[in-house]
Amino acid sequence: MSEPVIAIKNMSRHFRMGGEIVRALDGVSLSIDAGEYVAIIGPSGSGKSTLMNLIGCLDSPTEGNYALDGEEVSRLDDDDLAEIRNHKIGFVFQSFNLLARSSAVDNVALPLVYAGKSRRERRAHAERALERVGLADRKTHRPEELSGGQRQRVAIARALVGTPKILLCDEPTGALDQTTGQEIIALFETLNREGVTVLLVTHDKNIAARTRRRVELIDGKIAKDESQN
């Protein structure tokens, strides 16, 4: 039996605010296998974004352990964490975070600059990623020339261009209308069927219901962890 792609044990993240300690995440244990499609849900302030930042190696835990793809990452330094983010994790955010003056293909290729790929390699990989999200015919368009849904597809292509193990999506439909949001969720479902592990933070119960597993956080703790076929 293969080891989980995400293995978290008794992980906490505490912040000091004034004279108080805020327990944003409090003793969470979570195991996620490769190829899962998981919604992270819960009210505002429940710890969803903190958990996502820790899984994405954007932050380090105060306590506990975190292994990503079999490698203990909870005590790595910033350079090692950046290396892991660049090779194993793709991020999709509510605000698309695209460069306004760059074309779709150049936006998608950007992570490969840091990976040391040649210009030709970057272009080829970016074009394949855009094709994968259905935007091959929009590769020369700048963000202002694209709809909200198309911009999010560019952001997803950028997240996928480095062939990550995990796709982390933080409220990816929050800036989209309902119809466009459903199209983006359908894209995530397709990517998951192709083998991408998808973790999705969402406030939308209808979107969460379409995933195969839902992890609910309340006050920094896991309150429910439910799966359905």
VMD Tcl script that draws the C-alpha trace (Angstrom):
set ca {
  {0.00 0.00 0.00}
  {1.49 3.36 -1.03}
  {2.04 6.12 1.50}
  {-0.25 9.17 1.42}
  {0.82 12.21 -0.57}
  {-0.09 14.39 2.44}
  {0.47 13.10 5.99}
  {-0.16 15.57 8.83}
  {0.18 14.56 12.49}
  {-0.86 16.75 15.44}
  {-0.09 19.93 13.52}
  {-0.75 23.32 15.13}
  {-0.17 26.90 14.07}
  {-0.31 29.56 16.76}
  {-0.01 33.32 16.29}
  {0.69 35.98 18.89}
  {-1.73 38.91 18.67}
  {-1.00 41.52 21.28}
  {-0.73 39.66 24.55}
  {-2.78 36.67 23.38}
  {-1.99 33.44 21.57}
  {-4.41 32.64 18.73}
  {-4.65 28.93 17.93}
  {-5.45 29.18 14.22}
  {-4.84 25.45 13.83}
  {-4.91 23.20 16.87}
  {-3.64 19.62 16.79}
  {-4.86 18.61 13.33}
  {-4.09 15.18 11.88}
  {-4.96 14.50 8.24}
  {-3.97 11.97 5.61}
  {-4.70 12.44 1.90}
  {-3.87 9.86 -0.76}
  {-2.66 10.65 -4.26}
  {-5.57 11.24 -6.63}
  {-8.09 12.36 -4.01}
  {-10.48 15.28 -4.53}
  {-11.07 16.98 -1.18}
  {-13.05 20.05 -0.10}
  {-11.84 21.96 2.97}
  {-14.89 23.69 4.47}
  {-15.83 25.60 7.59}
  {-16.84 29.08 8.78}
  {-14.61 32.14 8.52}
  {-11.80 31.94 11.03}
  {-12.00 28.15 11.29}
  {-8.44 27.59 10.08}
  {-9.02 26.70 6.42}
  {-6.55 29.19 4.96}
  {-3.99 28.42 7.67}
  {-4.22 24.71 6.84}
  {-3.90 25.43 3.12}
  {-0.85 27.64 3.69}
  {0.82 24.90 5.72}
  {0.02 22.19 3.16}
  {1.31 24.52 0.42}
  {4.60 25.12 2.30}
  {3.85 28.85 2.48}
  {4.09 28.66 6.25}
  {5.59 26.34 8.88}
  {3.75 24.76 11.82}
  {4.28 25.77 15.43}
  {4.01 22.11 16.42}
  {3.53 18.75 14.77}
  {4.73 17.03 11.62}
  {3.95 17.26 7.92}
  {5.22 14.90 5.25}
  {4.59 15.73 1.58}
  {5.05 12.90 -0.88}
  {7.02 11.00 1.77}
  {9.35 13.88 2.65}
  {9.19 15.55 6.07}
  {8.82 19.26 5.31}
  {7.73 20.76 8.62}
  {11.30 21.70 9.60}
  {12.81 22.65 6.22}
  {14.31 26.08 5.61}
  {12.85 28.67 3.22}
  {14.97 27.66 0.23}
  {13.97 24.00 0.53}
  {10.31 24.95 0.94}
  {10.48 27.12 -2.19}
  {11.95 24.19 -4.10}
  {9.09 21.93 -3.01}
  {6.48 24.54 -3.92}
  {7.98 24.94 -7.35}
  {8.04 21.22 -8.16}
  {5.21 19.54 -6.25}
  {2.42 22.08 -5.65}
  {0.25 24.20 -7.92}
  {-1.76 27.11 -6.51}
  {-5.06 28.58 -7.72}
  {-6.43 31.64 -5.93}
  {-9.68 33.61 -5.94}
  {-7.89 36.63 -7.45}
  {-6.22 35.29 -10.56}
  {-2.86 36.99 -9.87}
  {-1.99 37.33 -13.57}
  {0.50 39.82 -15.00}
  {-1.64 42.39 -16.81}
  {0.83 43.19 -19.58}
  {1.79 39.59 -20.35}
  {0.04 37.19 -22.71}
  {-1.68 34.05 -21.44}
  {1.20 31.85 -22.56}
  {3.77 34.08 -20.85}
  {1.75 34.10 -17.63}
  {1.56 30.31 -17.68}
  {5.27 29.95 -18.44}
  {6.38 32.16 -15.54}
  {6.93 29.40 -12.93}
  {9.25 27.62 -15.34}
  {11.60 30.61 -15.32}
  {12.37 29.80 -11.68}
  {12.68 26.11 -12.57}
  {15.54 26.94 -14.96}
  {13.80 25.83 -18.18}
  {14.90 27.28 -21.51}
  {12.66 29.75 -23.32}
  {11.72 27.09 -25.88}
  {10.86 24.57 -23.15}
  {8.83 27.14 -21.24}
  {6.82 28.02 -24.34}
  {6.13 24.38 -25.21}
  {5.07 23.43 -21.69}
  {2.88 26.55 -21.34}
  {1.12 25.90 -24.65}
  {0.37 22.31 -23.60}
  {-1.00 23.52 -20.26}
  {-3.27 26.03 -21.99}
  {-4.49 23.32 -24.33}
  {-5.25 21.15 -21.31}
  {-7.62 23.80 -19.90}
  {-9.24 24.54 -23.26}
  {-7.49 27.84 -24.06}
  {-5.11 26.93 -26.87}
  {-6.72 29.58 -29.07}
  {-6.23 32.35 -26.47}
  {-2.52 31.98 -25.81}
  {-1.57 35.42 -27.16}
  {-4.36 37.28 -25.33}
  {-3.62 39.48 -22.34}
  {-5.80 39.18 -19.19}
  {-7.84 42.28 -20.10}
  {-8.87 40.51 -23.32}
  {-10.18 37.45 -21.45}
  {-13.35 36.78 -19.45}
  {-13.19 36.00 -15.74}
  {-13.55 32.29 -16.40}
  {-10.83 32.37 -19.04}
  {-8.50 34.23 -16.68}
  {-9.05 31.57 -14.04}
  {-8.31 28.89 -16.62}
  {-5.02 30.66 -17.38}
  {-4.28 30.65 -13.64}
  {-5.06 26.91 -13.49}
  {-2.80 26.27 -16.49}
  {-0.04 28.18 -14.71}
  {-0.57 25.99 -11.63}
  {-0.35 22.85 -13.77}
  {2.61 23.80 -15.96}
  {5.17 22.27 -13.59}
  {3.20 18.97 -13.41}
  {2.64 19.24 -9.62}
  {1.55 16.37 -7.38}
  {-1.08 18.56 -5.74}
  {-3.36 21.38 -6.85}
  {-4.34 23.72 -3.98}
  {-7.35 25.90 -4.76}
  {-8.37 28.69 -2.35}
  {-11.92 29.90 -3.14}
  {-11.20 29.57 -6.90}
  {-14.78 30.44 -7.91}
  {-15.21 33.34 -5.47}
  {-14.74 36.03 -8.14}
  {-16.84 34.26 -10.78}
  {-20.56 34.12 -11.55}
  {-22.35 30.87 -10.81}
  {-22.32 29.49 -14.34}
  {-18.64 30.24 -14.88}
  {-17.84 28.86 -11.43}
  {-19.51 25.58 -12.34}
  {-17.37 25.39 -15.49}
  {-14.22 25.82 -13.40}
  {-15.33 23.10 -10.97}
  {-16.01 20.79 -13.93}
  {-12.43 21.46 -15.06}
  {-11.11 20.48 -11.62}
  {-13.15 17.27 -11.83}
  {-11.60 16.48 -15.20}
  {-8.09 17.15 -13.90}
  {-8.78 14.93 -10.91}
  {-9.91 12.10 -13.17}
  {-6.59 12.51 -14.97}
  {-4.81 11.83 -11.68}
  {-4.21 15.28 -10.14}
  {-4.75 15.46 -6.37}
  {-7.08 18.44 -5.78}
  {-7.68 20.26 -2.48}
  {-10.35 22.92 -2.64}
  {-11.16 25.53 0.01}
  {-14.71 26.75 -0.47}
  {-17.64 28.36 1.34}
  {-20.04 27.05 -1.32}
  {-21.87 23.95 -0.09}
  {-22.96 23.03 -3.62}
  {-19.35 22.99 -4.79}
  {-18.23 21.02 -1.72}
  {-20.97 18.46 -2.40}
  {-19.39 17.67 -5.78}
  {-16.11 16.53 -4.22}
  {-15.55 12.97 -3.03}
  {-14.38 13.96 0.47}
  {-15.14 16.89 2.75}
  {-13.02 17.96 5.71}
  {-14.76 20.48 7.97}
  {-12.76 22.73 10.30}
  {-14.19 24.51 13.32}
  {-12.05 26.57 15.70}
  {-8.83 25.17 14.28}
  {-9.83 21.53 14.69}
  {-11.25 18.93 12.31}
  {-14.93 18.58 13.20}
  {-15.90 16.20 10.36}
  {-14.12 14.15 7.72}
  {-16.62 12.53 5.38}
  {-16.22 10.63 2.12}
  {-18.73 9.57 -0.50}
  {-18.35 7.54 -3.67}
}
mol new
graphics top color blue
foreach p $ca { graphics top sphere $p radius 0.5 }
foreach p [lrange $ca 0 end-1] q [lrange $ca 1 end] { graphics top cylinder $p $q radius 0.2 }
display resetview
